[in-house]
Amino acid sequence: MDQTLIDGIPAEGAQRPPAAPRTDFRIHPAWIVAGVAFLALIGAAGFRAAPSVLIVPLQEEFGWSRSVLSLAVSINLVLYGLTAPFAAALMDRFGMRRVTTCALVLIALGSAVTVLVTQSWQVLLTWGLMVGLGTGSMALVFAATVTDRWFVEKRGLVSGILTAAGATGQLIFLPFLAILISGPGWRAAAILVAAGALLVVPLVWLFLRDRPSDIGVTAYGADPSAPPAPVVAGGPGPARRAVDALREASRTRTFWALAGAFAICGMTTNGLIGTHLIPAAHDHGMGPTAAAGLLALVGVFDVAGTVLSGWLTDRVNPRLLLAAYYAFRGLSLLALPALLGPSVEPSLVAFVVIYGLDWVATVPPTIALCRDLFGSRGTIVFGWVFASHQLGAAAAALGAGVIRDLTGAYTIAWLGAAGLCAVAAILSINLRRQRVFVEA
């Protein structure tokens, strides 16, 4: 009996289709898997929006410094990054569905337990450790894994759409978080983040499939006459595979150039603007709801910018795209100190639009370069490149908080980040063109 759930995706335990690839579906299952992945990334994105709006309420209630709260965010960002390459290997071994489900549950648990904190070290445990491990397993390597396994055509576009899911989640959560903080309080906001992560767990468990071969199809755009690629059993464990990929990739200058540029990307997005734009606006007399609205607007334009970047990645040299993105980001940061004030002026909105379009537009071309240059281990190598992104973000989150405590302003942080963007543009334009052969 056919136990399909939707357009060719069988229920758990259903009889597997024959070896010949199926062509009788109306919608290719790859798009269903991509849609579920998009929703899962939105569900995990709540915490990415939470720290920026929770820093001031926690500081006011408990008297903790910006440096302490920034340290909690930094721990989260470090684990978010360092977990990524191991999560990619775990997905290879145990499947995307199991890893993603566990990650969402851990995010929900960490966010919910935050409402019980009374000491600063407890925030380091919940915000930092628990949510860091959970979000790290739901990092951009998940988007890269879905794209590489399920798509041959439209890879750049799909990676752009999945990357934009984080911005979409930010857009969805931020206004509600700001309203809850202004009304019931920050604890209600933490519960909202937990609920958002839990809501998508059933969808992931029911509809996410690990590989096209699991349901007897080929990847989207693949030759339908070719049999699905077999899954190779055995081999080294996930940790060994992740470390082996790092060891081989780290012997090349190309890896360090990619990692260095992406570390600067993390510094100037999650670490600096994502964590400190709302507290900086608060320092200039802007209300929390208006400031959260600005960051949500970044998310609006990030969706458009990242999807467009994915489309361009299929057509334009990724090195040129990265150089352009970093250059525009640096110019925007140079102008920011003069734009912040007690009210939202047109010039500040213009900054938000430009920065939003450029927020994670760097991801699709970086994924493409890892795939093109590192071959079969490209996804795991991207996990390590993404780890550098989060290490950079963690350094900027903590560093900007310390700068604010020492100088009373963020000006040095904004200008220093602008200079680093110029470095990232130079690193990107000088990336090598030929493949680095890293064999599985």
C-alpha positions in Angstrom: 0.0 0.0 0.0 1.3 3.5 -0.9 1.9 5.3 2.4 3.1 8.6 0.9 2.5 11.7 3.0 2.8 14.3 0.3 3.8 14.3 -3.4 6.2 11.4 -3.2 7.6 11.7 0.3 6.8 8.4 2.2 5.8 8.1 5.8 8.3 6.7 8.3 8.5 3.0 7.9 6.7 3.0 4.6 7.9 0.5 1.9 10.7 2.1 -0.1 10.1 2.8 -3.8 11.9 0.8 -6.4 15.5 1.7 -7.3 14.5 3.4 -10.6 14.1 7.2 -9.9 10.5 8.4 -9.7 9.1 11.0 -11.9 5.4 10.9 -11.0 5.3 13.8 -8.5 3.8 17.2 -9.2 6.3 19.0 -7.0 9.8 17.7 -6.8 10.4 16.5 -3.2 13.5 18.7 -3.1 11.3 21.8 -2.8 9.3 20.2 0.0 12.5 19.4 1.9 13.8 23.0 1.3 10.5 24.4 2.6 10.7 22.4 5.8 14.3 23.4 6.2 13.3 27.0 5.8 10.7 26.7 8.5 13.2 24.9 10.8 15.7 27.7 10.4 13.0 30.3 11.1 12.2 28.4 14.3 15.8 28.5 15.4 16.2 32.1 14.5 14.3 33.4 17.5 17.4 33.3 19.7 19.4 35.1 17.1 17.1 38.1 17.6 16.7 37.8 21.4 20.1 39.0 22.8 19.9 42.4 21.3 16.6 43.2 22.9 17.3 41.4 26.2 20.6 43.0 27.1 19.1 46.3 28.4 16.3 44.6 30.5 18.7 42.2 32.1 21.1 45.0 32.8 18.4 47.1 34.4 16.9 44.2 36.5 20.1 42.6 37.7 22.7 45.3 37.4 25.0 43.2 35.3 27.5 45.1 33.0 27.4 45.1 29.2 30.6 43.2 29.3 29.1 40.3 31.3 26.1 40.0 29.1 28.2 40.4 26.0 30.4 37.5 27.3 27.2 35.3 27.4 26.5 36.2 23.7 30.1 35.5 22.8 30.1 32.0 24.3 26.9 31.3 22.4 28.5 32.6 19.1 31.7 30.5 19.7 29.7 27.3 20.2 27.4 28.3 17.4 30.4 28.3 15.1 32.5 25.4 16.5 29.5 23.0 16.6 28.8 23.6 12.9 31.5 21.4 11.3 30.7 18.5 13.7 27.0 19.0 13.1 27.7 18.6 9.3 29.5 15.3 10.0 26.7 14.2 12.4 24.2 14.9 9.6 26.2 12.7 7.3 26.2 9.9 9.9 22.8 10.1 11.6 20.7 12.2 9.2 19.5 15.7 9.0 16.1 15.0 10.6 17.5 13.5 13.9 20.2 16.2 14.3 17.8 19.1 13.5 15.1 17.8 15.9 17.5 17.5 18.8 18.9 20.9 18.0 15.5 22.6 18.1 14.6 20.9 21.4 17.9 22.0 23.0 17.3 25.6 21.8 13.8 25.6 23.3 15.0 24.2 26.6 17.9 26.7 26.9 15.6 29.6 26.2 12.9 28.4 28.6 15.3 27.8 31.4 16.6 31.4 31.0 13.5 32.7 32.9 14.8 31.1 36.1 18.2 32.8 36.1 19.2 34.9 39.1 23.0 34.9 38.7 25.2 36.0 35.8 26.9 32.6 35.5 23.5 31.1 34.8 23.0 33.3 31.8 26.4 32.0 30.5 25.0 28.4 30.9 21.6 29.0 29.2 22.3 31.7 26.6 25.9 30.5 26.1 26.2 26.8 26.4 22.7 25.3 25.8 21.5 27.6 23.1 24.9 27.8 21.6 25.1 24.1 21.0 21.5 24.0 19.7 21.9 26.8 17.3 25.3 25.5 16.2 23.6 22.3 15.1 21.1 24.4 13.1 23.7 26.7 11.6 24.2 27.5 8.0 25.8 24.1 7.4 22.3 22.8 7.6 21.3 25.0 4.6 24.5 23.9 2.8 23.8 20.2 3.4 20.2 20.5 2.1 21.4 22.4 -0.9 24.2 20.0 -1.8 22.2 16.8 -1.3 18.9 17.8 -2.9 19.8 20.2 -5.7 22.0 20.2 -8.7 20.3 23.1 -10.4 19.4 26.3 -8.5 21.9 25.7 -5.8 22.8 29.3 -5.4 19.2 30.4 -5.3 18.2 27.7 -2.7 21.2 28.5 -0.5 20.2 32.2 -0.6 16.6 31.4 0.3 17.6 29.1 3.2 20.1 31.6 4.4 17.4 34.3 4.4 15.4 32.1 6.7 17.5 33.5 9.6 16.5 37.0 8.6 12.9 36.1 8.2 12.9 34.6 11.7 14.5 37.8 13.0 11.8 39.8 11.2 9.1 37.6 12.7 10.4 37.5 16.3 11.9 40.9 16.9 8.7 43.1 17.0 7.0 40.6 19.3 10.0 40.3 21.5 10.1 44.1 21.9 6.4 44.3 22.6 6.6 41.6 25.2 9.6 43.2 26.9 7.7 46.5 27.1 4.7 44.8 28.5 4.8 41.4 30.3 8.6 41.5 30.5 11.7 39.8 29.2 10.7 36.4 30.6 7.7 36.3 28.3 10.0 37.0 25.4 12.3 34.1 26.3 9.2 31.8 26.4 8.2 33.0 22.9 11.6 32.0 21.6 11.3 28.5 23.1 7.8 28.1 21.7 9.0 29.1 18.2 11.6 26.4 18.2 9.2 23.7 19.4 6.5 24.5 16.9 8.5 23.3 13.9 9.7 20.1 15.5 6.7 18.0 14.2 7.2 19.3 10.7 10.9 18.4 10.7 10.2 14.9 12.0 7.4 14.2 9.6 8.6 15.8 6.3 12.4 16.3 6.4 14.2 13.6 4.5 18.0 13.1 4.5 18.7 12.2 0.9 16.9 11.9 -2.5 17.8 8.2 -2.5 15.8 7.6 0.6 12.6 8.1 -1.4 13.8 6.8 -4.7 14.4 10.1 -6.5 17.4 12.0 -7.8 18.3 15.5 -6.8 16.6 18.4 -8.4 18.2 19.1 -11.8 20.1 15.8 -11.8 20.0 13.4 -14.7 16.9 11.3 -14.1 18.3 8.3 -16.0 21.2 8.0 -13.5 20.5 6.0 -10.3 20.5 7.9 -7.0 24.0 8.0 -5.5 24.4 5.3 -2.8 25.1 6.2 0.8 28.4 4.8 1.9 28.2 3.1 5.2 31.0 2.9 7.7 34.2 5.0 7.6 35.4 7.3 10.2 33.1 8.8 12.8 31.6 12.4 12.6 34.3 13.9 14.8 37.1 12.3 12.9 35.6 13.4 9.5 35.3 17.0 10.7 38.9 17.1 12.0 40.3 15.4 8.9 38.6 18.0 6.7 40.0 20.8 8.8 43.5 19.3 8.8 43.6 18.9 5.0 41.9 22.3 4.2 44.1 24.2 6.7 47.1 23.3 4.6 46.0 25.7 1.9 46.0 29.5 1.8 42.6 29.4 0.2 41.0 28.1 3.3 42.6 30.8 5.5 41.6 33.5 3.1 38.0 32.3 3.1 38.0 31.8 6.9 39.6 35.2 7.5 37.1 37.1 5.3 34.2 35.2 6.9 35.4 35.9 10.4 35.2 39.6 9.5 31.7 39.0 8.1 30.7 37.6 11.5 32.3 40.5 13.4 30.3 43.1 11.4 26.9 41.3 11.5 26.0 39.0 14.4 28.8 40.2 16.6 28.5 44.0 16.2 25.2 45.1 14.6 23.1 42.1 15.6 24.2 42.3 19.3 24.8 46.1 19.9 22.7 48.1 17.5 19.7 48.2 19.8 21.8 49.0 23.0 23.7 51.7 21.0 20.4 53.2 19.9 19.2 53.1 23.5 22.4 55.1 24.4 21.3 57.8 22.0 17.9 58.1 23.5 15.9 55.9 21.1 13.1 53.8 22.6 13.4 50.0 22.6 10.5 49.4 20.2 11.8 51.8 17.6 15.3 50.3 17.9 14.0 46.8 17.5 12.0 47.9 14.5 15.3 49.1 12.9 16.9 45.7 13.4 13.7 44.0 12.1 14.0 46.2 9.0 17.5 44.9 8.5 15.8 41.4 8.4 13.3 42.6 5.8 15.9 43.7 3.4 18.2 40.8 4.2 15.6 38.5 2.8 15.7 40.3 -0.5 19.5 40.8 -0.5 20.3 37.2 0.3 17.9 35.7 -2.2 19.2 38.1 -4.9 22.8 37.1 -3.9 21.9 33.4 -4.3 20.6 34.2 -7.8 23.7 36.2 -8.7 25.9 33.4 -7.4 24.6 31.1 -10.1 25.7 33.7 -12.7 28.6 35.9 -11.4 32.1 35.1 -10.1 31.6 34.6 -6.3 34.9 36.3 -5.6 33.7 39.5 -7.2 30.4 39.3 -5.3 32.2 38.9 -2.0 34.6 41.8 -2.6 31.7 44.1 -3.5 29.6 43.1 -0.5 32.4 43.7 2.0 33.3 47.1 0.4 29.7 48.4 0.7 29.4 47.1 4.2 32.6 49.0 5.2 31.3 52.3 3.7 28.0 51.9 5.6 29.8 51.4 9.0 31.9 54.5 8.4 28.7 56.5 8.3 26.9 54.9 11.2 28.4 57.0 14.1 26.9 60.2 12.6 23.5 58.6 12.0 22.4 57.4 15.4 20.1 59.7 17.4 17.0 59.8 19.6 14.7 59.4 16.6 14.6 57.4 13.4 15.8 59.8 10.6 15.7 59.0 6.9 19.5 58.7 6.8 19.4 56.0 9.5 16.7 54.2 7.5 19.0 54.4 4.4 21.8 52.8 6.5 19.5 50.0 7.6 18.3 49.3 4.0 21.9 49.1 2.7 23.1 47.0 5.6 20.1 44.7 5.4 20.7 44.0 1.7 24.3 43.1 2.5 23.7 41.3 5.9 24.3 37.7 4.9 24.5 38.1 1.2 28.1 36.8 1.6 26.8 33.3 2.5 25.7 31.9 -1.0 29.0 32.8 -2.7 31.0 31.5 0.2 29.1 28.2 0.1 29.7 28.0 -3.6 33.4 28.6 -3.3 33.7 25.9 -0.6 31.9 23.4 -2.8 33.9 24.4 -5.9 37.3 24.5 -4.3 37.1 21.7 -1.8 35.0 19.1 -3.6 33.4 16.3 -1.7 34.2 17.8 1.7 33.0 21.2 0.8 30.1 21.2 3.2 32.3 20.2 6.2 34.9 22.7 5.1 32.2 25.4 5.0 31.3 24.3 8.6 34.9 25.3 9.6 34.7 28.5 7.6 31.4 29.2 9.4 33.1 28.5 12.7 35.6 31.3 11.9 32.5 33.5 11.2 31.2 32.9 14.7 34.6 33.3 16.4 34.8 36.7 14.7 31.2 37.4 15.9 32.1 36.4 19.4 35.2 38.6 19.5 33.2 41.6 18.2 30.3 41.0 20.6 32.6 41.0 23.6 35.0 43.6 22.3 32.2 46.1 21.5 30.7 45.6 24.9 34.1 46.3 26.6 34.7 49.3 24.4 31.3 50.7 25.4 32.0 50.2 29.1 35.5 51.8 28.8 34.7 54.7 26.5 30.9 55.2 27.0 30.3 54.8 23.3 30.6 52.4 20.4 32.3 54.7 17.9 35.7 52.9 18.0 33.9 49.6 17.4 32.0 51.0 14.3 35.1 52.5 12.7 37.4 49.5 13.4 34.8 47.2 11.8 34.8 49.4 8.7 38.5 49.0 8.3 38.2 45.2 8.7 35.7 45.1 5.9 38.3 46.5 3.5 40.6 43.7 4.5 37.9 41.1 3.8 37.3 42.6 0.3 41.0 42.3 -0.5 41.1 38.7 0.8 38.1 37.8 -1.3 39.2 39.2 -4.6 42.6 37.4 -4.3 41.2 33.9 -3.7 42.7 31.2 -5.9 40.6 30.0 -8.9 41.6 26.3 -9.2 40.2 23.5 -7.1 41.8 22.4 -3.9 41.4 18.6 -4.0 40.2 17.5 -0.6 39.0 13.9 -1.1 36.4 12.2 1.0 
